[in-house]
Structures are given as structure tokens and as C-alpha cells.
Amino acid sequence: MIAMFRIGDRVVFVVDGTIGIVMGTDEDRCHIVWEDFFASWEKNEMLRKEEIPSVL
């Protein structure tokens, strides 16, 4: 199975919009350090990659 997220990816928690960075991955979850420095394991379906706006 191809990993959906990689270490270093910026992600958004879909429930509340909190931004974090992936610090580790497992089969169906990621270890995230959040913007308030709290760390947790979250299921991949609860995360999406942060969209980086393009500068024109």
C-alpha cells in the first residue's frame, strides 16, 4: 500500500482546521505535532494535506 502522507507533510485536521506536521506514519495513521506543540496519532481519513496557495 502506498503511504498517503510522508514525514514532513503539513496537514490539516478536518474536524477543526488545526494545522500540524507529520512526524511518523503507520499503516492507517500518522503521528502529528500540532501547531500548539501537542502530539497525537490520527487516522489518515481525519487528515488532509495543507493546500499551499500559489503566488502569481
C-alpha positions in Angstrom: 0.0 0.0 0.0 1.3 3.5 -0.9 1.5 5.9 2.0 -0.9 8.8 1.8 1.3 11.1 3.9 5.0 11.4 4.4 7.1 12.7 7.2 7.4 16.4 7.0 4.0 16.9 5.3 1.9 19.8 6.6 -1.6 18.5 7.3 -5.0 19.9 8.4 -7.3 18.1 10.9 -10.6 18.0 9.1 -12.7 18.3 12.3 -11.4 21.8 13.3 -8.9 23.0 10.8 -5.9 22.7 13.1 -2.5 22.5 11.2 0.2 20.1 12.1 3.3 18.3 10.7 3.6 14.6 10.1 6.4 13.2 12.3 5.8 9.5 11.7 3.5 7.1 9.8 1.9 3.7 10.4 -0.4 1.7 8.2 -3.5 3.8 8.6 -2.5 6.7 10.9 0.0 9.4 11.3 1.9 10.8 14.3 1.3 14.6 14.2 2.8 17.5 16.1 0.1 20.2 16.1 0.6 24.0 16.0 0.2 24.1 19.8 3.0 21.5 20.1 0.6 18.8 21.2 1.3 15.4 19.6 -1.1 12.7 18.7 -1.8 9.7 16.4 -4.6 10.4 14.0 -6.3 8.2 11.3 -5.5 9.2 7.8 -9.1 9.8 6.9 -9.2 12.6 9.5 -6.3 14.4 7.8 -5.8 16.3 4.5 -2.6 17.8 3.1 -2.5 21.6 3.6 -3.1 23.5 0.4 -0.3 25.9 -0.3 -1.6 28.9 -2.2 0.3 29.7 -5.4 1.8 33.1 -5.8 1.3 34.7 -9.2 
